[in-house]
Amino acid sequence: MATRPVFFPSSDGSQLVHERLFEFPWASGFAEVQKKKNVHALHSAAREKGVQNILEISSKSSEELGRKLSAFSLKIDIGGRKYPLESVYQGAKVFEKGGPFKEIFELSPRDAKRFIRERELGKLVGFRLDGKSYPLSPMNAFYDWLYIRSLKDHADWIGRKVHYDAFTDIEFNPAKQVNCQARAFAEYLTLLRQSKLIEAAEDFSAFAKMIRTI
């Protein structure tokens, strides 16, 4: 058995996202078919508790929309050029012994992650992008901010296409990881509905403050 979160956009204004944990039978293995089994099992467990219209946001999603909203698929504008979102996140990292690594912005997300993983860089100490430094706290703020920035100009399209109540990312294990694209998208929808999207996308400090009020 495994326990994983389902994320919901906030409707009460007290926070950006709500989260509920659900237990379900876990299919072990790294094959894509196993991961899709786990998505189905998690969604089934949530539906049994009354949660309907759930979208998996990852490259393992059975829905094209979910795959398009994956951080591995999204692009972000940096200095007038579009780069893979995940590659920018990896390249913006600053470690005790190196970084940032702007040269990996153009790599595929998997190659960018491999570039970082294969180097002895010490502890992560922050992020640097476009000449500005960004802190590690709140823990998921920088990643979520990049994700929200990448979708800032697609609000109309998302308003037409997204008719889901809850979101998952089967690759996210809260016991081991900090960043989650499903949580970031739920935050995006809250900001969009509260007319705070532009403010959050254009000002990291404003977005970080919104997270800290949770």
Summary of the structure (lengths in Angstrom):
residues: 214
radius of gyration: 17.0
end to end distance: 29.6
largest distance: 48.5
contacts: 652
relative contact order: 0.18
helix: 42%
strand: 20%
